[in-house]
Amino acid sequence: MFTVNLSYQGQTLSLPDISTSTTGTHFYQLARQALYLLIPPEEDVTLKLLLKGKKIPHDDDVNPVFTKTPSANKSPPKVLVMASAETSVQELNAKKQDPTMRGFDQEKTKNSTTFHTNVHWGPDISKPDKNYKFGRLQECSFHEFGHRPTDSTPHAFKAKQLLERLSTDPGVISILQERELNVGTLGEMDPIDDRIMQKEQKSGACLLGYNTNRGLRIDVKLRTDDLSGFRPYFELVSTVIHELSHNWVGEHNALFWANYGQMRVEYFMAHKRLQYLRYQGQTSAQLADIPPAILQDIVGFCMMELQKEMVQHHLDARTIAEPIQQRYQELESSVGIRLGGTQQQTDTTNSADKRNLVLEASSRTTGQSRKATGKRK
């Protein structure tokens, strides 16, 4: 036989006559008798006894609480006593869960990156790839650029919605799949960052986005200069594709523009292939604010766009016309083959190899090396 100490509300009581044959049920009976003076019998309470952090079962008539007798030279075993009024327990169990309170699992789900595809494009038009995607979205809060939600500038959650729209754009998804890209973060660029302003003053151009560590993070300038609204969606998509091209090439050389031009062709062709699907009465091209005339002459528009961009870097768009036209013909001849899919025709794969050779040749003619970080101006 040995003694066990019961600890209840800062007081310690000795519970004698315990042995290795004392079961859980018997132990609870002895504990109640020992706690008679501390817990009046008229109070209907529920006892909970803890031994070394584990609950002693109150309905176990078979298994002993202690499997061996404690050493005589050590302190008696200590059992923590917790007592709750039965009426309080019943009231607590009867209460409904507060809908405003979240458990850990709910909070984890809430904070996880979930892009609401159906809201912007519909379930049939946009289906993000589970492997090639933007890992997370990050908008700027008003704390970061000095404007409160009550001001004229759009709220941060509007910026988040715009990032979701960009990340789930069917054309952007097709580029990510085709080139097997996984970008860590798609974020909103701080519209009034002092460092950005300094760069603009030095270069004489407007910085619209930048790529950090070849796709670890891509930031896009969503808001207008006066912060009264967002820049046109069509321009924002162009910036995203521009920064995705910097995943391979840092410098704005011929190789970069050839790669960018091919990605633009892929973007428009993805929307052209979805022209027979509708979401809320609109095609994906209409939802992406793509003028109908562009889909009628994709190569012509891309070359015109490239010429305007490349002249700022003293380059001629005609030098990369061949890989742009070649990429368009590849996609045009593979109608029905999903961009980035596992099923590809043999001639398409061979054409892709040829395209890479053309891009490498363009790179050699520029004599410029690649860098890790690219900026769009």
C-alpha positions as a printed NumPy array, in Angstrom:
array([[  0.   ,   0.   ,   0.   ],
       [  1.171,   3.549,  -0.662],
       [ -0.067,   7.144,  -0.525],
       [ -0.991,   9.467,  -3.407],
       [ -1.202,  13.255,  -3.141],
       [ -4.263,  14.994,  -4.61 ],
       [ -3.721,  18.601,  -5.738],
       [ -6.861,  20.707,  -5.93 ],
       [ -7.026,  24.527,  -6.183],
       [ -3.602,  25.001,  -4.595],
       [ -4.234,  22.555,  -1.75 ],
       [ -2.754,  19.079,  -1.324],
       [ -4.579,  16.129,   0.252],
       [ -3.127,  12.704,   0.999],
       [ -4.966,   9.696,  -0.355],
       [ -3.788,   6.569,   1.5  ],
       [ -4.419,   2.88 ,   0.953],
       [ -3.647,   2.886,  -2.785],
       [ -2.205,  -0.254,  -4.311],
       [ -1.329,  -1.701,  -7.701],
       [ -4.794,  -3.258,  -7.797],
       [ -6.688,   0.054,  -7.451],
       [ -8.713,   0.541, -10.631],
       [ -9.813,   3.834, -12.153],
       [-13.359,   3.53 , -10.84 ],
       [-12.166,   2.739,  -7.309],
       [ -9.623,   5.551,  -7.426],
       [-12.346,   8.09 ,  -8.306],
       [-14.442,   6.881,  -5.351],
       [-11.522,   7.298,  -2.963],
       [-10.758,  10.731,  -4.404],
       [-14.328,  11.912,  -3.873],
       [-14.213,  10.764,  -0.258],
       [-10.935,  12.564,   0.328],
       [-12.274,  15.746,  -1.283],
       [-15.427,  15.66 ,   0.888],
       [-14.501,  18.819,   2.833],
       [-13.373,  20.75 ,  -0.256],
       [-16.268,  19.761,  -2.509],
       [-19.579,  19.653,  -0.569],
       [-21.751,  16.661,  -1.485],
       [-24.712,  18.893,  -2.334],
       [-22.743,  20.279,  -5.291],
       [-23.114,  18.081,  -8.331],
       [-19.663,  18.217,  -9.869],
       [-17.732,  16.338, -12.543],
       [-14.244,  15.249, -11.513],
       [-11.306,  14.909, -13.829],
       [ -8.112,  13.358, -12.443],
       [ -4.797,  13.74 , -14.258],
       [ -1.728,  11.621, -13.602],
       [  1.429,  12.758, -15.402],
       [ -0.714,  14.718, -17.85 ],
       [ -2.983,  11.791, -18.705],
       [ -6.599,  11.421, -17.63 ],
       [ -7.381,   8.56 , -15.263],
       [-10.453,   6.744, -16.686],
       [-13.362,   6.961, -14.234],
       [-15.215,   3.938, -15.651],
       [-12.372,   1.418, -15.759],
       [-13.087,  -1.507, -13.387],
       [-10.31 ,  -3.712, -14.729],
       [ -7.017,  -1.908, -15.233],
       [ -5.079,  -0.544, -12.257],
       [ -4.071,   3.126, -12.134],
       [ -0.56 ,   2.251, -10.924],
       [  1.257,  -0.763, -12.344],
       [  4.049,  -0.7  ,  -9.751],
       [  4.587,   0.525,  -6.207],
       [  6.425,   3.878,  -6.002],
       [  9.855,   3.908,  -4.347],
       [  9.794,   4.662,  -0.616],
       [ 12.583,   7.248,  -0.906],
       [ 10.664,   9.343,  -3.45 ],
       [  7.774,  11.764,  -3.031],
       [  4.286,  10.284,  -3.345],
       [  2.747,  10.347,  -6.822],
       [  0.815,  13.532,  -7.539],
       [ -2.627,  13.571,  -9.125],
       [ -4.134,  16.828, -10.37 ],
       [ -7.827,  17.264,  -9.58 ],
       [-10.127,  19.305, -11.83 ],
       [-13.753,  19.783, -10.77 ],
       [-16.53 ,  21.382, -12.843],
       [-20.136,  21.92 , -11.861],
       [-22.337,  19.507, -13.805],
       [-24.816,  22.242, -14.685],
       [-22.045,  24.385, -16.175],
       [-20.818,  21.491, -18.309],
       [-24.314,  20.824, -19.636],
       [-24.877,  24.49 , -20.45 ],
       [-21.554,  24.658, -22.286],
       [-22.296,  21.548, -24.347],
       [-25.783,  22.834, -25.201],
       [-24.465,  26.097, -26.617],
       [-24.146,  26.405, -30.393],
       [-20.779,  27.189, -31.868],
       [-20.21 ,  30.875, -32.431],
       [-20.085,  31.295, -36.245],
       [-17.619,  34.176, -35.856],
       [-15.09 ,  31.967, -34.091],
       [-12.681,  29.914, -36.188],
       [-10.753,  26.826, -35.206],
       [ -7.135,  26.279, -36.204],
       [ -8.087,  24.133, -39.184],
       [-10.546,  26.765, -40.416],
       [ -7.988,  29.533, -39.988],
       [ -5.393,  27.513, -41.898],
       [ -7.871,  27.039, -44.738],
       [ -8.77 ,  30.728, -44.675],
       [ -5.141,  31.843, -44.922],
       [ -4.168,  29.343, -47.612],
       [ -3.753,  30.615, -51.161],
       [ -7.037,  29.976, -52.975],
       [ -7.653,  31.664, -56.294],
       [-11.351,  32.155, -56.975],
       [-11.325,  31.037, -60.603],
       [-15.101,  30.824, -60.931],
       [-15.532,  34.437, -59.884],
       [-13.451,  35.856, -62.743],
       [-13.445,  33.326, -65.579],
       [-15.811,  30.487, -64.809],
       [-15.051,  26.796, -64.197],
       [-15.035,  25.785, -67.87 ],
       [-12.765,  28.556, -69.142],
       [-10.033,  28.708, -66.525],
       [ -8.485,  25.644, -64.898],
       [ -5.167,  26.437, -63.133],
       [ -2.474,  23.785, -63.209],
       [ -1.608,  22.284, -59.821],
       [  2.119,  22.312, -60.605],
       [  2.73 ,  25.409, -62.722],
       [  1.198,  28.437, -61.086],
       [  1.69 ,  31.45 , -58.825],
       [  2.257,  30.193, -55.288],
       [  0.684,  33.157, -53.507],
       [ -0.728,  36.627, -54.093],
       [  0.239,  39.702, -52.134],
       [ -1.448,  43.059, -52.418],
       [ -0.298,  46.355, -50.855],
       [ -2.179,  47.503, -47.774],
       [ -2.931,  51.183, -47.204],
       [ -0.297,  51.17 , -44.446],
       [  2.363,  50.478, -47.05 ],
       [  1.74 ,  53.469, -49.27 ],
       [  0.038,  55.94 , -46.975],
       [ -3.594,  55.828, -48.078],
       [ -6.576,  54.651, -46.071],
       [ -9.512,  52.736, -47.547],
       [-11.711,  55.823, -47.238],
       [ -9.497,  57.717, -49.701],
       [-10.069,  57.743, -53.442],
       [ -7.689,  54.884, -54.175],
       [ -9.202,  51.362, -54.45 ],
       [ -9.168,  49.184, -51.353],
       [ -6.525,  46.471, -50.897],
       [ -9.058,  43.668, -51.399],
       [ -9.805,  45.096, -54.863],
       [ -6.111,  44.794, -55.64 ],
       [ -6.208,  41.189, -54.399],
       [ -9.126,  40.451, -56.711],
       [ -7.195,  41.917, -59.629],
       [ -4.181,  39.729, -58.817],
       [ -6.511,  36.721, -58.726],
       [ -7.873,  37.684, -62.129],
       [ -4.353,  37.926, -63.555],
       [ -3.139,  34.67 , -62.003],
       [ -6.111,  32.678, -63.329],
       [ -6.249,  34.274, -66.778],
       [ -6.494,  31.334, -69.248],
       [ -3.796,  32.91 , -71.43 ],
       [ -1.414,  33.323, -68.504],
       [ -2.14 ,  29.765, -67.338],
       [ -1.283,  28.427, -70.802],
       [  2.103,  30.198, -70.671],
       [  2.866,  28.805, -67.221],
       [  1.966,  25.297, -68.395],
       [  3.759,  25.514, -71.733],
       [  6.994,  26.681, -70.125],
       [  6.577,  24.791, -66.852],
       [  6.809,  27.896, -64.687],
       [  6.148,  28.021, -60.963],
       [  6.359,  31.59 , -59.63 ],
       [  6.629,  32.026, -55.87 ],
       [  4.631,  35.239, -55.476],
       [  2.64 ,  37.549, -57.697],
       [  2.526,  40.847, -55.826],
       [  1.4  ,  44.423, -56.169],
       [  4.228,  46.892, -56.572],
       [  4.143,  49.755, -54.093],
       [  2.829,  52.608, -56.297],
       [  4.654,  55.393, -54.443],
       [  7.855,  53.637, -53.4  ],
       [ 10.615,  56.271, -53.146],
       [ 13.158,  53.883, -54.64 ],
       [ 10.963,  53.346, -57.678],
       [ 10.55 ,  57.09 , -58.116],
       [ 14.3  ,  57.511, -58.074],
       [ 14.74 ,  54.861, -60.731],
       [ 12.103,  56.514, -62.887],
       [ 13.854,  59.869, -62.655],
       [ 17.2  ,  58.36 , -63.623],
       [ 15.884,  56.315, -66.527],
       [ 13.223,  58.726, -67.718],
       [ 10.733,  55.859, -67.948],
       [  7.916,  54.432, -65.889],
       [  8.676,  51.237, -64.014],
       [  5.683,  48.931, -64.424],
       [  6.982,  45.734, -62.842],
       [ 10.019,  43.737, -61.832],
       [ 11.13 ,  40.127, -61.542],
       [ 13.18 ,  39.03 , -58.529],
       [ 15.528,  36.032, -58.756],
       [ 14.125,  34.668, -62.003],
       [ 10.572,  34.14 , -60.846],
       [ 10.916,  33.888, -57.092],
       [  8.65 ,  36.929, -57.039],
       [  7.007,  39.094, -59.69 ],
       [  5.598,  42.507, -58.774],
       [  3.285,  44.524, -61.008],
       [  2.257,  48.164, -60.761],
       [ -1.516,  47.818, -60.543],
       [ -2.562,  51.392, -59.734],
       [ -2.487,  54.534, -61.828],
       [ -0.015,  57.286, -60.948],
       [ -2.713,  59.354, -59.208],
       [ -3.863,  56.238, -57.272],
       [ -7.468,  56.865, -58.298],
       [ -7.868,  53.474, -59.973],
       [ -6.168,  50.537, -61.618],
       [ -4.273,  50.476, -64.88 ],
       [ -6.108,  48.829, -67.83 ],
       [ -6.227,  45.047, -67.526],
       [ -4.875,  44.547, -71.038],
       [ -1.724,  46.475, -70.07 ],
       [ -1.352,  44.613, -66.775],
       [ -1.352,  41.256, -68.569],
       [  1.347,  42.54 , -70.906],
       [  3.465,  43.478, -67.879],
       [  2.99 ,  40.043, -66.281],
       [  4.104,  38.303, -69.494],
       [  7.029,  40.717, -69.778],
       [  8.207,  39.79 , -66.292],
       [  7.7  ,  36.081, -66.954],
       [ 10.075,  36.43 , -69.91 ],
       [ 12.698,  37.709, -67.458],
       [ 12.704,  34.247, -65.893],
       [ 15.124,  33.337, -68.702],
       [ 16.724,  36.601, -69.794],
       [ 17.552,  39.61 , -67.657],
       [ 18.655,  42.019, -70.36 ],
       [ 16.278,  43.541, -72.894],
       [ 18.168,  42.006, -75.818],
       [ 16.955,  40.254, -78.974],
       [ 16.651,  36.927, -77.166],
       [ 14.431,  38.464, -74.506],
       [ 12.095,  40.113, -77.019],
       [ 11.865,  36.976, -79.17 ],
       [ 10.858,  34.999, -76.093],
       [  8.408,  37.693, -74.994],
       [  6.875,  37.883, -78.457],
       [  6.306,  34.132, -78.556],
       [  4.658,  34.256, -75.128],
       [  2.336,  37.002, -76.346],
       [  1.366,  34.808, -79.301],
       [  0.692,  31.936, -76.899],
       [ -1.461,  34.206, -74.752],
       [ -3.697,  35.373, -77.603],
       [ -3.929,  31.902, -79.136],
       [ -5.107,  30.47 , -75.814],
       [ -8.011,  32.923, -75.788],
       [ -8.712,  32.348, -79.465],
       [ -9.151,  28.629, -78.818],
       [-11.725,  29.388, -76.114],
       [-13.909,  31.548, -78.352],
       [-16.747,  28.981, -78.303],
       [-17.031,  28.971, -74.502],
       [-18.984,  31.544, -72.536],
       [-19.044,  32.68 , -68.922],
       [-21.861,  35.029, -68.007],
       [-22.45 ,  35.537, -71.718],
       [-18.866,  36.528, -72.569],
       [-15.897,  34.784, -74.125],
       [-12.566,  34.66 , -72.308],
       [-11.192,  37.204, -74.804],
       [-13.972,  39.623, -73.871],
       [-13.356,  39.005, -70.173],
       [ -9.658,  39.732, -70.793],
       [-10.494,  43.005, -72.624],
       [ -8.824,  41.789, -75.834],
       [ -9.979,  43.804, -78.873],
       [-11.487,  41.441, -81.505],
       [ -9.182,  42.794, -84.199],
       [ -6.126,  41.371, -82.412],
       [ -7.382,  37.785, -82.693],
       [ -7.798,  38.331, -86.433],
       [ -4.116,  39.246, -86.862],
       [ -2.177,  38.061, -83.826],
       [  1.243,  38.129, -85.441],
       [  0.67 ,  41.583, -86.914],
       [ -0.309,  43.029, -83.539],
       [  2.579,  41.347, -81.701],
       [  5.118,  42.66 , -84.235],
       [  3.695,  46.169, -83.947],
       [  3.865,  45.917, -80.15 ],
       [  7.432,  44.6  , -80.29 ],
       [  8.59 ,  47.338, -82.615],
       [  7.279,  49.977, -80.227],
       [  8.982,  48.345, -77.244],
       [ 12.266,  47.398, -78.904],
       [ 12.982,  50.769, -80.48 ],
       [ 13.545,  52.126, -76.957],
       [ 16.434,  49.669, -76.671],
       [ 17.803,  50.454, -80.157],
       [ 16.666,  47.109, -81.576],
       [ 14.725,  46.274, -84.729],
       [ 11.714,  43.96 , -84.318],
       [ 12.183,  42.652, -87.867],
       [ 15.247,  40.674, -86.687],
       [ 13.033,  38.413, -84.576],
       [ 10.034,  38.193, -86.924],
       [ 10.877,  34.594, -87.907],
       [ 10.581,  32.953, -84.443],
       [  7.383,  34.922, -83.781],
       [  5.771,  33.753, -87.023],
       [  7.079,  30.243, -86.472],
       [  5.521,  30.008, -83.008],
       [  2.177,  31.173, -84.362],
       [  2.222,  28.546, -87.086],
       [  3.039,  25.818, -84.557],
       [  0.036,  26.734, -82.434],
       [ -2.226,  27.247, -85.432],
       [ -1.39 ,  23.769, -86.747],
       [ -2.022,  22.099, -83.405],
       [ -5.622,  23.174, -82.896],
       [ -7.225,  21.037, -80.198],
       [ -3.932,  20.347, -78.408],
       [ -3.993,  22.057, -75.023],
       [ -1.055,  24.328, -74.383],
       [  1.156,  22.766, -71.765],
       [ -0.612,  19.406, -72.068],
       [  1.053,  16.023, -72.05 ],
       [ -0.129,  15.112, -75.542],
       [  1.892,  16.819, -78.229],
       [  2.478,  16.024, -81.876],
       [  5.957,  15.032, -82.963],
       [  6.243,  17.824, -85.487],
       [  5.328,  20.354, -82.773],
       [  8.139,  19.112, -80.551],
       [ 10.592,  19.353, -83.415],
       [  9.404,  22.862, -84.131],
       [  9.954,  23.781, -80.511],
       [ 13.534,  22.579, -80.807],
       [ 13.981,  24.713, -83.9  ],
       [ 12.532,  27.688, -82.038],
       [ 15.121,  27.262, -79.307],
       [ 17.88 ,  27.227, -81.892],
       [ 16.562,  30.474, -83.358],
       [ 16.469,  32.057, -79.907],
       [ 20.014,  30.945, -79.187],
       [ 21.157,  32.44 , -82.457],
       [ 19.446,  35.704, -81.544],
       [ 21.247,  35.664, -78.214],
       [ 24.648,  35.299, -79.856],
       [ 24.024,  38.251, -82.14 ],
       [ 23.344,  40.584, -79.233],
       [ 26.589,  39.859, -77.362],
       [ 24.856,  40.528, -74.06 ],
       [ 24.784,  38.285, -70.978],
       [ 21.74 ,  37.328, -68.945],
       [ 21.13 ,  38.767, -65.5  ],
       [ 19.147,  37.452, -62.556],
       [ 16.717,  40.336, -62.122],
       [ 14.628,  41.992, -64.83 ],
       [ 12.646,  45.225, -64.743],
       [  9.998,  46.435, -67.113],
       [ 10.15 ,  50.081, -68.129]])
